[in-house]
Amino acid sequence: LVGTQDGAGAFYSIDAVTGAKSLLSAGSGFVNDSDLVFDSSSNAYFLGDYSGNLYRYDAATYSRTLISNNLGAIDGIA
């Protein structure tokens, strides 16, 4: 189980039994009210936020790349 923190954009692994989180990536720059999805074909997570940004997190390194910043408010991603 993984999740991101709105604000800093930190990326966490979350233990589904205990709820304990482990930092995978500290993030870089503001993320506003985001949604997250995994794409197995590219082995990456994609995060869309309410500021219209679309980010890609590499599932091996958890490094974040901005794909687009002009999408309008994103309330969900699938």
Disulfide bonds with the S-S distance in Angstrom:
none
